[in-house]
């Protein structure tokens, strides 16, 4: 396995609960994932990023971790996790796991001990407990999930939670917390994990005396990741990827210095609208941020937190915003699928690493009509129902058959979220041998990417307005974001197009790779 494999890797994100159910209880698990490893190998991915698989009360889809050294019984066992890592390695697929450093679960042993120990105890110093202001919280900070960021306990003290009340924040100025996470990293690295995805990486340190909310991107956070880099450096070919929603690219780049993370998610690209100037500006900004410090860029179209591309690109406002879950927007799914296909090939052609969220390769749309009583995302309840939350992009995958559960599970269990009946045309089975399907496009694109693309550089080519064209060594990628066909640059071979050419011309809202 080559050094710095992540620089040009195609990484597939598995939200385990919704990927494949191997024991028939309606919840995805490691048994299901292992059964589908040949599918992922055939798809052409280099690694799998797994969302949290730890024991959790699921107050926030597994991001409320109760035990960082075990597997949730709904997903399997630690022995099954070790077997999965080995099976994936045998297929040349690496594993990246999610570590959640900002907060744990209110059912974690440490927090249970802190409640029992009382004010002023060493146990409470592992978290951010504070006395209130008379009958009020220590300050007026609001949770990222809406509502107050403080919850009061029986003895009168309050604890901070930037997310849900079930997710108490750790005190990263406490050496015990630092050492605990060092031990957690080694625990999983010793078991063959190849990479660590760091959740909410920029929010570990808080200035609780600040009148305004002050918890993002404090300088102290960099020493934490220098420590993590030293630990991963003790193992061969391991890497860190950070989740930071940060508009300031200079500050963003600090996390990618040679002694910190190797990579970070590029949310700027994900957030841009379907517009040639906007996307080119994002690509240039990304490369100008990464190239000088020797870090590979990453390209992401979707994940477990955002609206699926087929839905996003089918709207009048095609930029991603968390606000778009709050309104019943008109969506043209035919247009959305066409643009999503073009965006997929554009992202695959760019230099650096690529992340594909499960179901993206099937062209799944956002499920926006889930019944209120089935929604589990805490954002829905904490917003008073004004924000539908993220469940719509987490619906279990359709694998086969003509009706739910579409092969997601074969037992009597009902999938934890219902699948739309019209997904019968989006199953893996229905797309597997269809040369025009989204699945075939992704599979072909990922295999060509492995041969011709990955990490490196690009050179922009002169084009008409509304068109993006660049060369990557022996390949040229052209994306037509206009509504009219255009002539392609001179070439000898068409390698792949997101939709068929029209009399040799590249149709509107499509991408072609030529050489």
C-alpha positions as CSV (number, residue, x, y, z in Angstrom):
1,X,0.0,0.0,0.0
2,X,1.6,3.2,-1.2
3,X,2.6,6.1,1.0
4,X,0.3,9.1,1.0
5,X,-2.4,7.1,-0.8
6,X,-5.0,9.6,0.4
7,X,-3.7,12.3,-1.9
8,X,-5.8,11.1,-4.9
9,X,-8.0,8.5,-3.3
10,X,-11.7,8.0,-4.0
11,X,-13.3,7.5,-0.6
12,X,-16.9,6.2,-0.1
13,X,-18.8,7.4,2.9
14,X,-20.9,4.7,4.7
15,X,-23.6,5.8,7.1
16,X,-23.7,2.3,8.5
17,X,-27.3,2.4,9.9
18,X,-28.6,2.9,6.3
19,X,-26.2,1.0,4.1
20,X,-27.1,-2.7,4.3
21,X,-28.8,-4.8,7.0
22,X,-27.2,-8.2,7.4
23,X,-29.3,-9.5,10.3
24,X,-32.8,-8.5,9.2
25,X,-33.7,-6.1,12.0
26,X,-34.1,-3.0,9.8
27,X,-30.8,-1.4,10.9
28,X,-27.7,-1.5,8.7
29,X,-24.8,-3.3,10.3
30,X,-21.3,-4.7,9.8
31,X,-22.6,-7.9,8.5
32,X,-24.4,-6.1,5.7
33,X,-21.4,-4.0,4.9
34,X,-19.2,-7.0,4.6
35,X,-21.7,-8.6,2.2
36,X,-21.5,-5.5,0.0
37,X,-17.7,-5.1,0.0
38,X,-17.5,-6.7,-3.5
39,X,-20.0,-4.0,-4.7
40,X,-17.7,-1.3,-3.4
41,X,-14.6,-2.9,-4.9
42,X,-16.4,-3.1,-8.3
43,X,-17.5,0.5,-7.9
44,X,-13.8,1.5,-7.8
45,X,-13.3,3.1,-4.4
46,X,-10.0,3.1,-2.5
47,X,-11.4,3.6,1.0
48,X,-14.5,3.6,3.2
49,X,-15.2,6.3,5.7
50,X,-17.6,5.0,8.3
51,X,-19.8,7.4,10.4
52,X,-19.6,6.6,14.1
53,X,-20.1,2.9,14.8
54,X,-19.7,3.1,18.6
55,X,-22.3,2.4,21.3
56,X,-24.7,5.3,21.3
57,X,-28.2,6.2,22.5
58,X,-28.6,7.7,19.0
59,X,-29.7,11.1,20.2
60,X,-27.8,12.4,17.2
61,X,-27.4,9.6,14.8
62,X,-24.4,8.1,16.6
63,X,-22.5,11.3,17.1
64,X,-23.4,11.0,20.8
65,X,-20.8,8.4,21.7
66,X,-21.1,6.4,24.9
67,X,-18.0,4.2,24.5
68,X,-15.2,5.0,22.0
69,X,-13.6,1.6,22.3
70,X,-16.6,-0.6,21.3
71,X,-19.1,-1.2,18.6
72,X,-22.8,-0.5,19.0
73,X,-24.6,-3.9,19.4
74,X,-27.0,-2.9,16.6
75,X,-24.1,-2.8,14.2
76,X,-22.2,-5.8,15.5
77,X,-19.2,-6.6,17.7
78,X,-15.6,-5.4,18.0
79,X,-14.5,-8.8,16.6
80,X,-16.8,-8.2,13.5
81,X,-15.3,-4.7,13.1
82,X,-11.8,-6.2,13.1
83,X,-12.9,-8.8,10.6
84,X,-14.4,-6.2,8.4
85,X,-11.2,-4.1,8.4
86,X,-9.3,-7.2,7.3
87,X,-11.8,-8.2,4.6
88,X,-11.7,-4.7,3.2
89,X,-7.9,-4.7,3.2
90,X,-8.0,-8.0,1.3
91,X,-10.0,-6.1,-1.5
92,X,-7.5,-3.2,-1.3
93,X,-10.1,-1.0,0.4
94,X,-8.9,1.0,3.4
95,X,-11.0,2.1,6.4
96,X,-11.4,5.6,7.9
97,X,-13.4,5.9,11.1
98,X,-15.1,8.9,12.7
99,X,-13.7,10.3,15.9
100,X,-15.9,12.8,17.8
101,X,-13.7,14.9,20.0
102,X,-15.9,17.9,20.9
103,X,-18.5,16.0,22.9
104,X,-19.6,12.6,24.2
105,X,-22.9,11.1,25.3
106,X,-24.7,12.0,28.5
107,X,-24.7,8.2,29.1
108,X,-20.9,7.9,28.8
109,X,-19.3,6.7,32.0
110,X,-17.3,9.9,32.4
111,X,-20.4,12.0,32.4
112,X,-22.4,9.7,34.7
113,X,-19.4,10.0,37.1
114,X,-19.4,13.8,36.8
115,X,-23.1,14.0,37.7
116,X,-22.6,11.8,40.7
117,X,-19.4,13.5,41.9
118,X,-20.9,17.0,42.1
119,X,-19.6,20.6,41.7
120,X,-15.9,21.2,42.0
121,X,-14.9,17.6,41.5
122,X,-12.2,16.3,39.1
123,X,-14.8,14.4,37.3
124,X,-16.7,17.5,36.4
125,X,-13.5,19.1,35.1
126,X,-13.5,16.8,32.2
127,X,-16.6,18.7,30.9
128,X,-17.7,22.3,30.9
129,X,-19.8,22.7,34.1
130,X,-20.4,26.2,35.4
131,X,-22.7,27.9,38.0
132,X,-25.5,29.9,36.6
133,X,-26.5,33.5,36.8
134,X,-29.2,33.4,39.4
135,X,-31.8,31.2,37.7
136,X,-30.3,31.6,34.2
137,X,-27.6,29.8,32.2
138,X,-24.0,31.0,32.6
139,X,-24.3,32.9,29.3
140,X,-26.7,33.2,26.4
141,X,-25.0,30.9,23.9
142,X,-27.3,29.0,21.5
143,X,-26.8,25.4,20.4
144,X,-25.8,24.7,16.8
145,X,-28.9,22.5,16.8
146,X,-31.1,25.5,17.9
147,X,-32.2,26.3,21.5
148,X,-30.0,27.0,24.5
149,X,-26.4,25.6,24.6
150,X,-26.7,25.0,28.4
151,X,-28.6,22.4,30.4
152,X,-29.0,22.6,34.2
153,X,-28.5,19.5,36.4
154,X,-30.1,18.7,39.7
155,X,-27.5,20.3,41.9
156,X,-28.0,23.6,40.1
157,X,-24.9,23.7,37.9
158,X,-25.1,23.9,34.1
159,X,-23.1,22.1,31.4
160,X,-22.3,23.2,27.9
161,X,-23.4,21.4,24.8
162,X,-22.8,23.0,21.5
163,X,-25.2,20.4,19.9
164,X,-27.9,18.4,21.7
165,X,-28.3,18.3,25.5
166,X,-27.4,14.6,25.3
167,X,-24.0,15.6,23.9
168,X,-22.0,17.3,26.7
169,X,-18.9,19.1,25.5
170,X,-15.5,18.0,26.8
171,X,-13.0,20.4,28.5
172,X,-10.0,20.3,26.2
173,X,-8.0,22.3,28.6
174,X,-8.0,19.3,30.9
175,X,-5.0,17.0,30.3
176,X,-7.1,13.9,31.1
177,X,-9.2,14.6,28.0
178,X,-6.1,15.0,25.8
179,X,-4.7,11.7,27.0
180,X,-8.0,9.9,26.7
181,X,-8.2,10.7,23.0
182,X,-4.6,9.8,22.4
183,X,-5.4,6.3,23.9
184,X,-8.6,6.1,21.7
185,X,-6.6,6.8,18.6
186,X,-4.0,4.1,19.4
187,X,-6.8,1.7,20.2
188,X,-8.2,1.9,16.6
189,X,-4.9,2.4,14.8
190,X,-3.7,-0.8,16.5
191,X,-6.7,-2.6,14.9
192,X,-5.7,-1.5,11.4
193,X,-7.8,1.6,10.8
194,X,-6.1,3.6,8.0
195,X,-7.5,7.1,8.7
196,X,-9.3,9.3,11.2
197,X,-12.1,11.7,10.2
198,X,-12.3,14.4,12.9
199,X,-15.8,15.6,13.6
200,X,-16.4,19.3,14.2
201,X,-12.7,19.7,14.4
202,X,-12.5,23.5,14.9
203,X,-14.8,23.9,18.0
204,X,-12.9,22.2,20.8
205,X,-12.0,25.3,22.8
206,X,-14.4,27.8,24.2
207,X,-14.1,31.3,25.8
208,X,-17.0,31.0,28.2
209,X,-16.4,34.5,29.5
210,X,-17.1,36.0,26.1
211,X,-20.4,37.8,25.7
212,X,-20.6,36.6,22.1
213,X,-20.4,32.9,21.2
214,X,-16.7,32.2,21.1
215,X,-16.0,28.5,20.3
216,X,-14.7,28.3,16.7
217,X,-11.1,28.1,15.6
218,X,-9.2,29.1,18.8
219,X,-5.5,28.8,18.3
220,X,-5.2,26.2,21.1
221,X,-6.8,23.6,18.8
222,X,-3.7,23.3,16.7
223,X,-1.7,21.7,19.5
224,X,-4.4,19.0,19.8
225,X,-3.9,18.0,16.2
226,X,-0.2,18.2,16.3
227,X,-0.5,15.6,19.0
228,X,-2.8,13.5,16.9
229,X,-0.4,13.8,13.9
230,X,2.5,12.6,16.1
231,X,0.5,9.5,17.1
232,X,-0.7,8.6,13.5
233,X,2.9,9.2,12.4
234,X,3.9,6.2,14.6
235,X,1.9,4.0,12.1
236,X,2.5,3.5,8.4
237,X,0.3,5.2,5.8
238,X,-2.3,6.7,8.2
239,X,-3.9,10.1,7.8
240,X,-6.2,12.7,9.4
241,X,-9.1,14.5,7.6
242,X,-10.8,17.3,9.4
243,X,-14.4,18.6,9.2
244,X,-14.2,22.4,9.5
245,X,-17.0,24.7,8.2
246,X,-14.8,27.8,7.9
247,X,-15.1,30.6,5.4
248,X,-11.6,32.0,6.1
249,X,-9.3,30.1,3.9
250,X,-6.1,31.4,5.6
251,X,-7.3,30.1,8.9
252,X,-8.5,26.9,7.2
253,X,-5.0,26.4,5.8
254,X,-3.5,26.4,9.3
255,X,-5.0,23.0,10.0
256,X,-3.1,21.6,7.0
257,X,0.4,22.6,8.0
258,X,2.9,19.8,7.7
259,X,2.7,18.8,11.4
260,X,-1.2,18.8,11.6
261,X,-3.9,17.2,9.4
262,X,-3.0,15.9,6.0
263,X,-6.4,16.8,4.6
264,X,-9.7,18.5,5.3
265,X,-13.2,18.6,3.7
266,X,-13.7,21.3,1.1
267,X,-17.2,22.6,1.9
268,X,-16.7,25.7,-0.2
269,X,-17.1,23.6,-3.4
270,X,-20.1,21.8,-2.0
271,X,-21.8,25.0,-1.2
272,X,-21.4,26.8,-4.5
273,X,-24.4,27.1,-7.0
274,X,-24.5,25.6,-10.4
275,X,-22.7,28.5,-12.1
276,X,-19.4,28.3,-14.1
277,X,-17.9,31.5,-12.5
278,X,-18.8,30.4,-9.0
279,X,-17.4,26.9,-9.4
280,X,-14.2,28.1,-11.1
281,X,-13.7,30.6,-8.3
282,X,-14.1,27.8,-5.7
283,X,-11.7,25.5,-7.6
284,X,-9.1,28.3,-7.9
285,X,-9.6,29.2,-4.2
286,X,-9.2,25.6,-3.1
287,X,-6.1,25.0,-5.1
288,X,-4.5,28.3,-4.1
289,X,-5.1,27.3,-0.5
290,X,-3.7,23.8,-0.7
291,X,-0.9,23.8,-3.3
292,X,1.4,26.2,-1.4
293,X,1.4,24.1,1.7
294,X,1.7,20.8,-0.2
295,X,-1.7,19.5,1.0
296,X,-4.1,17.7,-1.4
297,X,-7.5,19.2,-2.0
298,X,-10.7,17.3,-1.4
299,X,-13.9,17.4,-3.4
300,X,-17.3,16.7,-1.9
301,X,-20.8,16.9,-3.4
302,X,-22.8,15.5,-0.5
303,X,-22.6,13.8,2.9
304,X,-24.9,12.7,5.7
305,X,-25.6,16.4,6.7
306,X,-26.6,18.0,3.5
307,X,-29.3,17.9,0.8
308,X,-28.6,15.3,-1.9
309,X,-27.3,16.7,-5.2
310,X,-30.1,15.4,-7.4
311,X,-32.5,17.5,-5.3
312,X,-30.2,20.5,-4.7
313,X,-29.3,20.9,-8.4
314,X,-33.0,20.7,-9.4
315,X,-33.9,23.9,-7.6
316,X,-33.8,27.5,-8.6
317,X,-31.2,28.2,-5.9
318,X,-28.7,25.4,-6.4
319,X,-26.2,26.5,-3.6
320,X,-26.3,24.4,-0.5
321,X,-27.7,26.0,2.6
322,X,-28.9,24.5,5.8
323,X,-31.9,26.8,5.4
324,X,-33.1,24.8,2.3
325,X,-34.5,22.1,4.6
326,X,-37.0,24.6,6.1
327,X,-39.0,25.3,3.0
328,X,-41.0,23.3,0.5
329,X,-39.0,24.3,-2.6
330,X,-40.1,23.4,-6.1
331,X,-37.7,20.7,-7.4
332,X,-37.1,19.6,-11.0
333,X,-35.6,16.1,-10.4
334,X,-35.0,15.5,-14.1
335,X,-32.9,18.6,-14.3
336,X,-31.4,17.9,-10.9
337,X,-30.2,14.4,-12.1
338,X,-28.7,15.8,-15.3
339,X,-26.7,18.4,-13.4
340,X,-25.7,15.9,-10.7
341,X,-24.3,13.6,-13.3
342,X,-22.3,16.5,-14.8
343,X,-21.1,17.6,-11.3
344,X,-20.0,14.1,-10.5
345,X,-17.6,14.0,-13.5
346,X,-16.4,17.5,-12.8
347,X,-15.6,16.6,-9.2
348,X,-13.9,13.3,-10.2
349,X,-11.7,15.2,-12.7
350,X,-10.3,17.7,-10.2
351,X,-6.9,17.1,-8.6
352,X,-6.9,15.6,-5.1
353,X,-9.1,13.3,-3.1
354,X,-12.8,12.6,-3.8
355,X,-15.5,11.7,-1.3
356,X,-18.7,9.9,-2.5
357,X,-21.6,9.7,-0.1
358,X,-23.6,6.4,-0.2
359,X,-26.5,6.5,-2.6
360,X,-24.9,9.4,-4.6
361,X,-23.8,6.8,-7.1
362,X,-27.5,5.7,-7.5
363,X,-28.8,9.2,-8.0
364,X,-31.0,9.1,-4.9
365,X,-33.0,12.3,-4.3
366,X,-33.6,13.8,-0.8
367,X,-36.6,12.2,0.8
368,X,-38.6,15.3,1.9
369,X,-42.0,13.8,2.8
370,X,-41.0,11.6,5.8
371,X,-43.8,11.7,8.4
372,X,-43.0,14.0,11.3
373,X,-43.4,11.2,13.8
374,X,-40.6,9.2,12.2
375,X,-38.0,12.0,12.1
376,X,-35.1,11.4,14.5
377,X,-32.7,14.3,13.8
378,X,-32.6,16.5,16.9
379,X,-32.5,19.5,14.7
380,X,-36.2,18.9,13.9
381,X,-37.4,18.9,17.5
382,X,-35.0,21.6,18.7
383,X,-36.1,24.0,15.9
384,X,-39.8,23.5,16.7
385,X,-40.3,21.7,13.5
386,X,-39.1,24.6,11.3
387,X,-36.1,22.7,10.1
388,X,-36.8,19.2,8.8
389,X,-33.3,18.0,9.8
390,X,-31.0,15.6,8.0
391,X,-33.0,12.4,8.0
392,X,-34.0,12.9,4.3
393,X,-30.5,12.1,3.1
394,X,-30.1,9.2,5.5
395,X,-32.9,6.9,4.2
396,X,-31.7,3.3,3.8
397,X,-30.3,2.3,0.4
398,X,-32.3,0.4,-2.2
399,X,-30.5,-2.7,-3.4
400,X,-33.0,-4.9,-5.3
401,X,-36.6,-5.7,-5.9
402,X,-39.7,-3.8,-6.8
403,X,-40.9,-2.7,-3.4
404,X,-39.6,-1.6,0.0
405,X,-37.3,-2.6,1.7
406,X,-35.6,-3.1,-1.7
407,X,-33.2,-5.7,-0.4
408,X,-31.9,-3.5,2.3
409,X,-32.9,-6.2,4.7
410,X,-34.2,-9.7,4.2
411,X,-35.7,-10.3,7.7
412,X,-38.9,-9.2,9.2
413,X,-37.6,-5.9,10.5
414,X,-38.8,-2.6,9.0
415,X,-36.1,-0.2,7.8
416,X,-35.6,2.5,10.5
417,X,-36.7,5.1,7.9
418,X,-39.1,4.3,5.1
419,X,-38.0,4.2,1.5
420,X,-40.1,5.8,-1.3
421,X,-41.9,3.4,-3.5
422,X,-40.6,5.0,-6.6
423,X,-37.0,4.0,-5.7
424,X,-37.7,0.7,-7.5
425,X,-36.1,2.4,-10.5
426,X,-33.1,3.5,-8.5
427,X,-32.0,0.1,-7.0
428,X,-28.5,-1.3,-7.6
429,X,-30.2,-4.2,-9.3
430,X,-32.1,-2.0,-11.8
431,X,-29.1,0.1,-12.6
432,X,-26.4,-2.6,-12.6
433,X,-26.5,-3.4,-16.3
434,X,-28.0,-0.1,-17.6
435,X,-25.3,1.6,-19.6
436,X,-27.1,5.0,-19.1
437,X,-27.6,4.7,-15.3
438,X,-26.1,6.9,-12.7
439,X,-24.4,3.8,-11.2
440,X,-22.7,3.0,-14.5
441,X,-21.6,6.6,-14.8
442,X,-20.0,6.5,-11.4
443,X,-18.4,3.1,-11.8
444,X,-16.9,4.0,-15.2
445,X,-15.8,7.5,-14.0
446,X,-14.1,6.1,-10.9
447,X,-12.2,3.5,-12.8
448,X,-11.1,6.0,-15.4
449,X,-10.1,8.4,-12.6
450,X,-7.9,5.7,-11.1
451,X,-6.1,5.4,-14.5
452,X,-5.9,9.0,-15.5
453,X,-6.5,11.3,-12.6
454,X,-6.2,11.5,-8.9
455,X,-3.7,14.0,-7.4
456,X,-1.8,16.5,-9.5
457,X,-2.4,19.8,-11.2
458,X,-4.8,21.3,-13.8
459,X,-4.5,23.9,-16.5
460,X,-7.5,25.9,-17.4
461,X,-8.4,26.2,-21.1
462,X,-10.0,29.2,-22.8
463,X,-13.7,28.7,-23.3
464,X,-16.9,30.6,-23.9
465,X,-18.9,31.9,-20.9
466,X,-20.7,29.3,-18.9
467,X,-18.2,26.5,-19.7
468,X,-15.4,25.0,-17.5
469,X,-12.6,23.2,-19.3
470,X,-9.2,22.1,-18.0
471,X,-6.5,19.6,-18.9
472,X,-5.1,17.0,-16.6
473,X,-2.0,15.6,-18.3
474,X,-3.5,13.2,-20.9
475,X,-7.2,14.1,-20.2
476,X,-9.4,17.1,-20.8
477,X,-12.5,17.7,-18.8
478,X,-15.2,20.0,-20.2
479,X,-18.4,21.0,-18.3
480,X,-21.1,22.9,-20.1
481,X,-23.2,24.8,-17.5
482,X,-25.2,26.6,-20.1
483,X,-28.5,25.3,-21.6
484,X,-27.2,25.0,-25.2
485,X,-24.8,22.5,-26.9
486,X,-21.2,23.5,-27.4
487,X,-18.3,22.3,-29.6
488,X,-15.7,20.2,-27.8
489,X,-12.0,21.1,-28.1
490,X,-10.1,19.0,-30.7
491,X,-9.6,15.5,-29.5
492,X,-9.1,11.9,-30.7
493,X,-11.3,10.0,-28.2
494,X,-14.3,10.5,-26.0
495,X,-13.6,8.7,-22.8
496,X,-16.9,9.4,-21.0
497,X,-19.8,11.9,-21.1
498,X,-22.5,12.5,-18.4
499,X,-25.1,12.4,-21.2
500,X,-24.8,11.4,-24.9
501,X,-23.3,14.0,-27.2
502,X,-25.6,15.8,-29.6
503,X,-24.2,15.5,-33.1
504,X,-20.7,15.4,-31.6
505,X,-21.4,18.5,-29.4
506,X,-21.5,18.6,-25.6
507,X,-25.1,19.2,-24.4
508,X,-26.1,21.7,-21.8
509,X,-25.7,20.8,-18.2
510,X,-23.2,18.0,-18.9
511,X,-19.6,17.0,-18.7
512,X,-17.3,15.1,-21.0
513,X,-13.8,13.7,-20.6
514,X,-11.8,13.6,-23.9
515,X,-8.2,13.0,-24.9
